[in-house]
Amino acid sequence: MIKIVLATLSCLMLSACSSDPYQGLYEGIKQQNESRRTPQEKAMTPAPSYDNYKNEREKIAP
């Protein structure tokens, strides 16, 4: 329960510091997911940055 609260607070704090509010949210979720991955998983498939994610999302959107 405490981990969820801390992760939520981290997401909110990161979103307040960004010009794009979704970037902070993305980074908070990315950090939370990274903490659950093994070092081998991190090395084999690194998580994309927000800019890469945003570019891919814009390519798909009509």
C-alpha positions as a Markdown table, in Angstrom:
| # | Residue | x | y | z |
|---|---|---|---|---|
| 1 | Met | 0.0 | 0.0 | 0.0 |
| 2 | Ile | 2.8 | 2.4 | 0.9 |
| 3 | Lys | 4.5 | 1.7 | -2.4 |
| 4 | Ile | 1.4 | 2.6 | -4.4 |
| 5 | Val | 1.1 | 5.9 | -2.5 |
| 6 | Leu | 4.8 | 6.7 | -3.0 |
| 7 | Ala | 4.5 | 5.9 | -6.7 |
| 8 | Thr | 1.5 | 8.1 | -7.1 |
| 9 | Leu | 3.1 | 10.9 | -5.3 |
| 10 | Ser | 6.2 | 10.5 | -7.4 |
| 11 | Cys | 4.1 | 10.7 | -10.6 |
| 12 | Leu | 2.3 | 13.8 | -9.4 |
| 13 | Met | 5.5 | 15.5 | -8.4 |
| 14 | Leu | 7.1 | 14.7 | -11.8 |
| 15 | Ser | 4.1 | 15.9 | -13.7 |
| 16 | Ala | 4.2 | 19.3 | -11.9 |
| 17 | Cys | 7.7 | 19.9 | -13.1 |
| 18 | Ser | 7.2 | 19.4 | -16.7 |
| 19 | Ser | 5.9 | 21.6 | -19.5 |
| 20 | Asp | 4.1 | 18.5 | -20.8 |
| 21 | Pro | 2.0 | 17.1 | -18.0 |
| 22 | Tyr | 1.9 | 13.7 | -19.6 |
| 23 | Gln | 5.7 | 13.4 | -19.6 |
| 24 | Gly | 5.9 | 13.4 | -15.8 |
| 25 | Leu | 3.2 | 10.8 | -15.6 |
| 26 | Tyr | 5.0 | 8.7 | -18.2 |
| 27 | Glu | 8.4 | 9.0 | -16.4 |
| 28 | Gly | 6.8 | 8.1 | -13.1 |
| 29 | Ile | 5.2 | 5.0 | -14.5 |
| 30 | Lys | 8.4 | 4.1 | -16.4 |
| 31 | Gln | 10.4 | 4.3 | -13.1 |
| 32 | Gln | 7.9 | 2.2 | -11.3 |
| 33 | Asn | 8.0 | -0.5 | -14.0 |
| 34 | Glu | 11.8 | -0.4 | -14.2 |
| 35 | Ser | 12.0 | -1.1 | -10.5 |
| 36 | Arg | 10.2 | -4.4 | -11.1 |
| 37 | Arg | 12.4 | -5.6 | -14.0 |
| 38 | Thr | 15.5 | -7.7 | -13.6 |
| 39 | Pro | 18.9 | -6.4 | -14.8 |
| 40 | Gln | 18.8 | -8.9 | -17.7 |
| 41 | Glu | 15.4 | -7.6 | -18.8 |
| 42 | Lys | 16.6 | -4.0 | -18.6 |
| 43 | Ala | 19.6 | -4.8 | -20.8 |
| 44 | Met | 17.7 | -6.7 | -23.4 |
| 45 | Thr | 14.8 | -4.3 | -23.8 |
| 46 | Pro | 15.3 | -0.8 | -22.5 |
| 47 | Ala | 12.2 | 1.3 | -22.0 |
| 48 | Pro | 11.8 | 4.0 | -24.6 |
| 49 | Ser | 12.1 | 7.7 | -23.6 |
| 50 | Tyr | 9.0 | 9.9 | -23.5 |
| 51 | Asp | 10.1 | 11.6 | -26.7 |
| 52 | Asn | 10.4 | 8.3 | -28.5 |
| 53 | Tyr | 7.0 | 7.2 | -27.1 |
| 54 | Lys | 5.4 | 10.5 | -28.1 |
| 55 | Asn | 6.8 | 10.3 | -31.7 |
| 56 | Glu | 5.5 | 6.8 | -32.1 |
| 57 | Arg | 2.1 | 7.8 | -30.7 |
| 58 | Glu | 1.9 | 10.7 | -33.1 |
| 59 | Lys | 2.7 | 8.5 | -36.1 |
| 60 | Ile | -0.2 | 6.2 | -35.2 |
| 61 | Ala | -2.7 | 9.0 | -34.6 |
| 62 | Pro | -4.7 | 10.2 | -37.6 |
